[in-house]
Amino acid sequence: MIICSCNVLSDRDVRHAVNTADDALRNAKQIYGQLGCSAECGRCAHTMRTIIDEAYRERALACQAGCPRGGTKDE
């Protein structure tokens, strides 16, 4: 789904940027930077923030479900 008409960015583009960035992305400006563009009208900023929050929440839940709770398998 296109969330930024000005830069033709989809929700998938934003999720990909969040999931592949070297550093944690926390706001729309950082997403734009990661994707090599800049804000125009700003109407998508709230939706981008929601996607960022969802991506980090999903990552945390996946870690809780699959990450070892300290130590290694050999311990």
C-alpha positions as CSV (number, residue, x, y, z in Angstrom):
1,M,0.0,0.0,0.0
2,I,1.4,3.4,-0.9
3,I,1.7,5.5,2.2
4,C,3.8,8.4,0.8
5,S,2.3,9.7,-2.5
6,C,5.0,12.4,-2.8
7,N,7.8,9.9,-2.9
8,V,5.8,6.9,-3.9
9,L,6.8,4.8,-0.9
10,S,4.9,1.8,0.2
11,D,4.5,0.2,3.6
12,R,6.8,-2.5,2.4
13,D,9.5,0.1,1.6
14,V,9.3,1.5,5.1
15,R,9.4,-2.0,6.8
16,H,12.4,-2.9,4.6
17,A,14.2,0.3,5.6
18,V,13.5,-0.4,9.3
19,N,14.6,-4.1,9.1
20,T,17.8,-3.5,7.1
21,A,19.1,-0.3,8.7
22,D,22.4,-0.5,10.5
23,D,21.1,1.8,13.2
24,A,17.6,1.9,14.7
25,L,15.3,4.2,12.8
26,R,13.0,6.1,15.1
27,N,11.2,8.7,12.9
28,A,10.1,9.5,9.4
29,K,13.1,11.7,8.7
30,Q,15.4,8.8,9.3
31,I,13.2,6.6,7.1
32,Y,13.5,9.1,4.3
33,G,17.2,9.3,4.7
34,Q,17.5,5.5,4.6
35,L,15.5,5.5,1.4
36,G,17.3,8.3,-0.2
37,C,14.5,10.9,-0.3
38,S,13.0,13.6,1.8
39,A,9.7,14.7,3.2
40,E,7.4,16.8,1.0
41,C,4.0,17.3,2.6
42,G,4.6,15.2,5.7
43,R,1.1,13.6,5.8
44,C,2.7,10.2,5.9
45,A,4.8,10.8,9.0
46,H,2.2,9.4,11.4
47,T,1.7,6.2,9.3
48,M,5.5,5.8,9.1
49,R,5.7,6.1,12.9
50,T,3.0,3.4,13.3
51,I,4.9,1.1,10.9
52,I,8.2,1.7,12.8
53,D,6.5,0.9,16.1
54,E,4.9,-2.3,14.6
55,A,8.2,-3.5,13.2
56,Y,10.0,-3.1,16.5
57,R,7.2,-4.7,18.4
58,E,7.2,-7.7,16.0
59,R,11.0,-8.0,16.3
60,A,10.7,-8.0,20.2
61,L,8.0,-10.6,20.1
62,A,10.0,-12.8,17.8
63,C,13.1,-12.5,20.0
64,Q,11.0,-13.4,23.1
65,A,9.7,-16.5,21.3
66,G,13.0,-17.6,19.8
67,C,16.0,-16.1,21.6
68,P,17.7,-18.2,24.3
69,R,17.3,-16.8,27.8
70,G,20.9,-16.4,28.5
71,G,23.7,-18.8,28.2
72,T,24.3,-21.2,25.3
73,K,22.8,-24.4,24.2
74,D,25.8,-26.2,25.6
75,E,25.3,-24.9,29.1
